[in-house]
């Protein structure tokens, strides 16, 4: 099952992180959390890892709609977006809410998942230089 929407981006890592935050904001998402995986793995395990950041993005109106349909949906929130380096390239990837929420047997979540997914894809495409 495909669960992420990924695009290579023509940017360095730090610029990609900044542009991803901007692009998410343009689609109504705030970044609630940021996990610097490279830094954390170095500090906790003394291992070296590629540049890798997890951004926990939330669109409050959609989060509220999802919570109205399913109280436990908070277990799947916020929407994670990752920026990472691999093989000398930078990538941005977002969770596919339709895939994540498909495990919840609640038809009321489908419309929310589809709308959020469209916004996340638009944000990722904007960082990649694709789309309007």
Secondary structure, DSSP 8 states (H G I E B T S, - for coil): ---EEEEEESS-HHHHHHHHHHHHHHTT-EEEEEEEHHHHHHHHH------EEEEEEE-HHHHHHHHHH-GGGGGG-SEEEEEEEETTEEEEEEE-HHHHHTTS--THHHHHHHHHHHHHHHHHHHHHT---
